[in-house]
Amino acid sequence: MGARLIHAYEPVYYGLLERNLRLNNVINATVHPYGVWIEEDVYGVDLTGFTTGLTIGGVKIRTKPIGDAIVDVVKIDCEGCEWALLTLTCQEIRRAGEYAIEIHGPEPRW
């Protein structure tokens, strides 16, 4: 849709993402083989079920701080952990002009 540069963060299926980009002749995308979260760490997740981002399991994923990934437009779909990503400061949130967020799981109690 006219993006000059795309940064895609995919901690599990990054090989498939790279292949899909090649098959569709997308040359302005960089795939990062890790997820974004509130901190840099390694988490074990379970890839089965509806909210896989919140389910502890044996698949290890590396994460980088979400603040490092904010650019002009941000699309978030992290299978259950979207609410926690919204704990950014107002200053960090305002760095992007547009957000598209797919939310899974129950509403927070706060």
C-alpha positions as CSV (number, residue, x, y, z in Angstrom):
1,M,0.0,0.0,0.0
2,G,2.9,2.3,-0.7
3,A,5.2,1.6,2.3
4,R,8.8,2.5,1.6
5,L,10.2,0.1,4.1
6,I,8.6,-2.8,6.1
7,H,9.9,-4.3,9.3
8,A,8.2,-7.6,10.1
9,Y,8.8,-9.3,13.5
10,E,8.1,-13.1,13.5
11,P,9.7,-15.2,16.1
12,V,8.5,-18.6,14.9
13,Y,7.5,-18.7,11.3
14,Y,10.1,-16.2,9.9
15,G,11.3,-18.7,7.2
16,L,7.7,-19.0,5.8
17,L,7.4,-15.2,6.0
18,E,10.6,-14.7,4.1
19,R,9.5,-17.2,1.5
20,N,6.1,-15.5,1.1
21,L,7.8,-12.2,0.6
22,R,10.1,-13.6,-2.1
23,L,7.1,-15.3,-3.9
24,N,5.3,-12.0,-3.9
25,N,8.3,-10.0,-5.1
26,V,8.3,-7.8,-1.9
27,I,11.8,-6.4,-1.8
28,N,11.3,-3.6,0.7
29,A,10.8,-5.8,3.8
30,T,13.2,-6.9,6.5
31,V,12.2,-9.9,8.6
32,H,13.4,-10.0,12.2
33,P,13.4,-13.5,13.7
34,Y,12.1,-12.4,17.1
35,G,9.0,-11.0,18.7
36,V,8.4,-7.7,20.4
37,W,7.5,-7.5,24.1
38,I,8.0,-5.1,27.0
39,E,11.6,-6.3,27.4
40,E,14.4,-8.2,25.8
41,D,14.3,-11.9,26.9
42,V,13.6,-15.5,25.8
43,Y,10.2,-17.0,26.5
44,G,8.8,-20.5,26.1
45,V,5.4,-20.6,24.4
46,D,3.0,-23.2,23.3
47,L,1.9,-22.9,19.7
48,T,-1.4,-24.8,20.1
49,G,-4.6,-23.1,21.1
50,F,-6.1,-19.6,20.7
51,T,-3.9,-17.3,22.8
52,T,-0.5,-18.9,22.1
53,G,1.4,-15.8,23.2
54,L,0.1,-16.3,26.7
55,T,0.5,-20.0,27.0
56,I,3.8,-21.4,28.4
57,G,5.4,-24.1,26.4
58,G,8.5,-25.6,24.9
59,V,8.9,-23.3,21.8
60,K,11.6,-20.7,22.7
61,I,11.2,-17.2,21.2
62,R,13.5,-14.2,21.6
63,T,12.0,-10.8,22.2
64,K,13.1,-7.3,21.8
65,P,11.5,-4.2,23.5
66,I,8.4,-3.0,21.7
67,G,9.6,0.6,21.9
68,D,12.5,-0.3,19.6
69,A,10.0,-1.4,16.9
70,I,7.7,1.6,16.8
71,V,7.8,3.4,13.4
72,D,5.2,5.3,11.4
73,V,2.6,2.5,11.2
74,V,2.4,-0.4,13.6
75,K,0.4,-3.6,13.2
76,I,0.2,-5.8,16.3
77,D,-1.0,-9.4,16.4
78,C,0.8,-11.3,19.1
79,E,-1.7,-14.0,19.9
80,G,-2.8,-13.0,23.4
81,C,-0.2,-10.6,24.7
82,E,-1.5,-7.4,23.0
83,W,-2.8,-5.9,26.2
84,A,0.6,-6.0,27.9
85,L,2.2,-4.2,24.9
86,L,-0.1,-1.3,25.5
87,T,1.7,-0.5,28.7
88,L,4.1,1.8,26.8
89,T,4.4,5.4,27.8
90,C,2.3,7.9,26.0
91,Q,5.4,9.4,24.5
92,E,6.4,6.0,23.0
93,I,2.8,5.3,21.7
94,R,2.8,8.7,20.0
95,R,5.9,7.9,17.9
96,A,3.6,6.0,15.5
97,G,0.9,7.8,13.5
98,E,-1.3,4.8,13.1
99,Y,-1.9,1.4,14.8
100,A,-3.8,-1.7,13.7
101,I,-4.2,-4.1,16.6
102,E,-5.8,-7.5,16.7
103,I,-6.6,-8.4,20.3
104,H,-7.1,-11.9,21.7
105,G,-8.1,-13.0,25.1
106,P,-10.1,-11.6,27.9
107,E,-10.4,-7.9,28.6
108,P,-8.0,-6.7,31.3
109,R,-9.3,-6.1,34.8
110,W,-7.9,-2.6,35.0
